[in-house]
Amino acid sequence: MWADSIPNLLQAKLLESFENYDIAHAPLRSMDGVQADHQLLIDVRRFQITTDPEPVADIGLNKDVKVVAARLFEETQKLRTIEPDTASAAFNEAFDGSPRT
């Protein structure tokens, strides 16, 4: 199911972003087989395409478990057309537009 894949997809994308941004301090992936001091947990608040008043990819994430550090990341990106390829590209652009610090 697509809805069940979203948290895993986003966690993979977040970990990739952390690795690209600061490889020395990137969180470990759960498949690394190593017990980490910290684990990345995310709350997917929004992961959707909205069309009114104009098409946008909308992502909202929150990390709110045992807080070591927390930030709320929200980003929207306009869509040129409502097609799978442009929606996927808009989600990538929205994700890439999220603050890194």
N, C-alpha and C positions, 0 to 999 in steps of 0.2 A: 504494500500500500504506500502511496506517495506520502500521505500524512505521517506515517510511521517512519519514513526515511528522512524527513526534514531535520529532526534533531541531530542525527548522525551526519548528514550532509553539512549542516552548519558547523558542527563541532570539528569536522575535518577541515573545513574552510578556515575556521578560526585558528586552529593549530597551525595550519599552513601559513597564515598571516603572521602569527607570532614567530614562527621559525624564520620567515623572511625578514622580519623586522629586527629581531634580537635573538640570534641563534644560540648565544651563550646562556640565555635564560628562558628558553622556550619550554612550555609545559610538556610533559611526556604524554605520548599517546597511550591509551589503555592497552593496546596490543603490544607495547614495548616489553611487557612482562616484568617490569620493574615497579616496585612499590614507591610511589612518589610522595613527597611531603605534602604536595598540594595537587588537587585534581580540578580540572576545568569542568564546571557544571553550568549549563545555560538554561534559561527560561525563555522559550520562544513566545514572545507576546504577539507579534504579528509577522506573517510571511505570506503576503497576498498581493494580488494585482487589483487595483481599484480603477474604475473608469470614469468616475464623476468627481470633479468637473472635467478632468483630463486623465488619460491613462498613466498610471505610475506603478512601479514596483515598490512595495512598502515592507520594510523589515524593522522589527523592534525586538531587541534582546535585553534580558536582564540577568544578572548573576546575583542571586540573593539566597544563598544557603548559609553555610558557616562562613561569614565574611572575613576574608583576609584583606581583600581589596574589592571594591565594587564600582562599576560604572554602568550607566544606561546608554546604550548605543541605539540611535534611531536615524534612519536615512530613507529618503525616497528618491526615485529616479524616473523621469518621464519616459514613456514608451512611444516609439514612432508609430507602431502598429500593434494591434493585439493579436500576435502570432507567437507560437512557442519559441522560435528562435530569438525574436526581439524581447520577449518576456525574460528568457534566460539571460540574455545580454544585459538587460536592465537590472536584474537581480545582482549580477556580477558587478556592475557599475555602482549600484547602491552599496554593496558590501565593500567594495574598494574605497568608497567615499566615507566610510565610517572612520572616526578619529582613531589614531594609533596611540595616543597618550592619554 
